[in-house]
């Protein structure tokens, strides 16, 4: 069974969309989305520097656009996608791409909503000096308990040994000196705020207002949520999870457990792939992984999709 996943913030790199614009219709689609959300995705995806695409209001729609663009190249129609893919999921903002691929939202709806999300989270980040830091090493439960004692949130629980802490800069400074048992290093991340924590509560309110304009549809294939690794069964449930997730921890570890329970045998990570396939290699042994970074990898991805479809059939 094939799982299709979309990466989250931090996966973007300067110029990463340049080769994708050479594909038929790709630049036109990006320009349509750019007009929709009043953000030049073509320029940010090809010419902008690292600091410019680190901006939350830029990075989030850019990542969802790249995931959707690569997915639509890999699967020319919804029928192709739903006939070959056993489940979809996205890490943090990647959930918006996954929701579109599952049919909960249209591509344009997902882009408009993630544009609102990026702006709202950027505004929330400006209220208090906050940030995030990755813990290298240690054990999940021990590290989570330690973070909570320091008043920090385990904002991303990405696997058995991969946790990201979030909170005020003062709290993170304390963590750097008072690491959980077994943690070798605390590495600050290049993000603008403490995402997936109480500091994002204003963004939840703003996103909830934007979401009221939508009429979500029930998922057309299994859609695995970051909140608890469970499947959202209705469109309303999926949309509510997208809104609330802004201020709640990402439980990618539980998503991977669900992939395992569903019988995953392969995982394809959409552009700009790499992060989630790395986690899968550690926590999903035996599952074949492929990270889409450039269009040159589309043929290999198509071959893997065909192989999985043949095995399932």
LINDARA-V327127 format. One record per pair of residues at least 6 apart in sequence whose C-alpha atoms are under 7 Angstrom apart, sorted by sequence separation. I is the first residue (numbers start at 1). J is the second residue. D is the distance in Angstrom with one decimal. If there is no record, write none. Layout:
i: (I	I)
j: (J	J)
d: (D	D)
This chain:
i: (20	21	34	53	75	89	99	100	147	157	224	225	232	34	90	100	147	156	157	224	225	269	90	156	223	224	269	44	89	154	155	222	223	88	100	144	154	155	176	30	31	154	155	290	30	153	154	277	97	152	153	277	88	96	152	153	219	277	152	218	219	218	219	218	274	96	217	227	273	152	216	273	140	216	267	272	273	41	139	140	150	266	267	268	269	270	271	272	139	227	229	265	266	267	268	269	270	271	138	216	227	228	264	265	266	267	268	269	137	226	227	226	229	136	226	228	229	18	135	167	17	18	135	166	16	17	68	134	135	226	229	15	16	64	67	134	225	14	15	133	134	224	14	15	64	132	133	60	64	132	133	14	132	146	14	131	132	208	14	131	207	13	130	131	143	130	131	129	130	204	129	155	204	155	138	155	204	26	138	139	204	138	153	137	138	137	200	201	136	137	200	135	136	136	196	198	9	61	135	136	196	197	9	12	135	195	196	197	134	135	195	196	197	61	133	134	196	60	61	133	134	133	134	132	133	132	57	60	132	131	6	57	131	132	56	57	131	132	130	131	130	57	56	125	125	37	124	36	124	33	37	124	121	124	4	3	121	2	3	4	5	6	7	8	120	2	3	4	5	6	7	8	9	1	2	3	4	5	6	8	8	117	120	7	6	117	6	116	6	156	157	158	159	155	156	157	158	159	154	155	156	157	158	157	113	105	104	105	104	103	104	104	103	102	103	102	102	159	102	159	104	87	88	89	86	87	88	89	91	56	86	87	88	89	54	82	92	91	71	70	70	67	67	66	84	74	84	74	12	3	11	1	2	1	2	3	4	5	6	7	1	2	3	4	5	6	11	1	2	3	4	5	7	7	7	7	20	19	20	19	2	1	1)
j: (26	27	40	59	81	95	105	106	153	163	230	231	238	41	97	107	154	163	164	231	232	276	98	164	231	232	277	53	98	163	164	231	232	98	110	154	164	165	186	41	42	165	166	301	42	165	166	289	110	165	166	290	102	110	166	167	233	291	167	233	234	234	235	235	291	114	235	245	291	171	235	292	160	236	287	292	293	62	160	161	171	287	288	289	290	291	292	293	161	249	251	287	288	289	290	291	292	293	161	239	250	251	287	288	289	290	291	292	161	250	251	251	254	162	252	254	255	45	162	194	45	46	163	194	45	46	97	163	164	255	258	45	46	94	97	164	255	45	46	164	165	255	46	47	96	164	165	93	97	165	166	48	166	180	49	166	167	243	50	167	243	50	167	168	180	168	169	168	169	243	169	195	244	196	180	197	246	69	181	182	247	182	197	182	183	183	246	247	183	184	247	183	184	185	245	247	59	111	185	186	246	247	60	63	186	246	247	248	186	187	247	248	249	114	186	187	249	114	115	187	188	188	189	188	189	189	115	118	191	191	67	118	192	193	118	119	193	194	193	194	194	122	122	192	193	112	199	112	200	111	115	202	200	203	85	85	203	85	86	87	88	89	90	91	203	86	87	88	89	90	91	92	93	86	87	88	89	90	91	93	94	203	206	94	94	207	97	207	98	249	250	251	252	249	250	251	252	253	249	250	251	252	253	253	210	216	216	217	217	217	218	219	219	219	220	220	221	279	223	283	235	221	222	223	221	222	223	224	226	192	222	223	224	225	191	221	250	252	270	270	271	270	271	271	305	298	309	302	272	264	272	263	264	264	265	266	267	268	269	270	265	266	267	268	269	270	275	266	267	268	269	270	272	273	275	276	294	294	295	295	308	308	312)
d: (6.8	5.0	5.1	5.3	5.3	6.0	6.0	5.4	6.4	4.7	5.5	5.9	5.2	5.5	6.9	5.5	6.7	5.7	6.6	4.4	6.5	6.7	5.5	4.9	5.3	6.5	6.5	6.5	5.2	6.5	5.8	6.3	5.9	5.7	6.2	6.1	5.8	5.6	5.8	6.3	6.8	4.7	5.8	6.9	6.4	5.6	6.5	5.9	6.8	6.4	5.2	6.8	6.8	5.8	5.8	6.4	6.7	6.3	5.2	6.7	6.4	4.4	6.3	4.1	5.3	6.9	4.5	6.5	4.5	6.8	4.7	5.0	5.5	6.1	6.9	6.3	5.3	6.2	6.6	5.7	6.9	5.0	6.2	5.8	6.3	6.5	5.0	4.9	5.5	7.0	6.6	4.7	4.4	4.8	4.9	4.7	5.2	5.1	6.0	6.8	6.1	6.1	6.8	6.2	5.7	6.4	5.9	5.9	5.8	5.1	6.0	5.2	4.5	6.8	6.0	6.2	4.0	6.7	6.6	5.4	4.9	5.0	5.6	5.0	6.1	5.7	6.0	6.0	6.0	6.5	6.1	5.4	6.5	6.1	6.4	4.3	6.9	6.9	3.9	5.5	6.2	6.4	6.7	5.8	6.6	6.6	5.3	6.3	5.3	5.5	6.5	6.2	4.3	5.8	5.4	5.8	6.6	6.1	5.6	5.9	6.1	6.6	5.5	6.2	5.3	4.1	6.0	5.9	5.1	5.9	6.1	7.0	6.2	5.4	7.0	6.5	6.1	6.9	6.2	7.0	6.8	4.1	6.4	6.0	4.4	4.4	6.4	5.8	5.6	5.7	5.1	6.3	5.7	5.3	6.6	5.5	6.5	6.4	6.2	6.3	5.0	4.5	6.4	6.9	4.9	6.8	4.1	5.5	5.7	6.6	6.8	4.5	6.7	5.7	6.2	5.1	5.0	6.6	5.6	5.2	6.4	4.1	6.8	6.1	5.2	5.6	7.0	5.6	6.9	6.6	6.0	4.1	6.3	6.8	5.5	4.7	4.4	5.7	4.8	4.6	5.3	6.0	5.5	6.4	4.8	5.9	7.0	6.8	5.8	6.9	6.0	6.1	6.4	6.1	6.7	6.0	5.3	5.2	5.8	6.4	5.7	6.6	6.0	4.9	4.7	5.3	5.0	4.8	4.9	4.4	5.3	5.4	6.7	5.6	6.9	5.7	6.6	5.1	6.3	5.3	5.0	6.9	6.4	5.2	4.8	5.9	6.6	6.6	6.6	5.6	6.1	6.4	6.8	4.3	4.7	5.1	4.8	4.5	6.5	6.0	6.2	6.0	5.0	6.0	6.8	5.7	5.2	6.7	4.5	6.6	5.7	5.2	5.6	5.2	5.8	5.4	5.6	6.9	6.4	6.7	5.6	6.2	6.3	5.9	6.9	4.7	5.1	5.2	6.9	6.7	6.8	5.9	6.3	6.7	6.7	6.7	6.4	6.9	6.5	6.2	6.0	5.2	5.1	5.7	6.7	6.5	5.8	6.7	6.4	6.5	6.1	6.1	5.9	4.7	6.2	6.3	5.9	6.3	5.8	7.0	5.2	4.8	4.7	5.1	4.9	5.2	7.0	6.4	5.7	6.4	6.1	6.2	7.0	6.5	7.0	6.5	6.8	6.6	6.1	6.8	6.5	6.4	6.8)
